[in-house]
Amino acid sequence: MMPTATPSARRRWPWFLLVGSLAVNMLAGGFAVAHMLRPPPPPPGPEAAARFIDGVSRHLPAADAAILRNALDEARPLFARMDEKRAAFGPRLRAELAAKPFDQERLKALIDANRVEDERLRGEIDARVVTTLGRLSPEARHRLSESRVP
């Protein structure tokens, strides 16, 4: 004869399932909230751009690969300005947060100015990309269109 679960054991199973389900839902909710609060990643820097250019250059004519490499070299000061701006923002933000009395409008102005500068720098990068791609041969642009362009 096979032992059967006692009535008290049968009543405990739904409770364990409820607690387990709640724990899994809380964990999933925590991951979702952490994902939503994570700031957007910074734009790729010169190292990521250099890796991309090295990867696609193997499939491009030498003249077009040189155009891409020269464009990256010309953009290095822009990347440096972006890094400097990003590094300077943290201490300024911390100073505003620690200021006594706290000035909400000054903090908002700092964040707004940072966003405007980000957009200006990203616009400059976009303009450089468009200009550089316009200087490539039609064959190179076609090969890029078939590659894993980000």
Salt bridges, closest charged atoms under 4 A:
ASP54 OD1 - ARG69 NH2 3.67
ASP73 OD1 - ARG76 NE 3.40
ASP83 OD1 - ARG86 NH2 2.93
GLU96 OE1 - ARG106 NE 2.74
ASP112 OD2 - LYS108 NZ 2.76
ASP112 OD1 - ARG115 NH2 2.66
GLU117 OE2 - ARG120 NH2 2.74
ASP118 OD1 - LYS85 NZ 2.58
GLU124 OE1 - ARG81 NH2 3.09
GLU124 OE1 - ARG120 NH1 3.39
GLU124 OE2 - ARG128 NH2 3.74
GLU139 OE2 - ARG143 NH2 2.57
GLU146 OE2 - HIS142 NE2 2.91
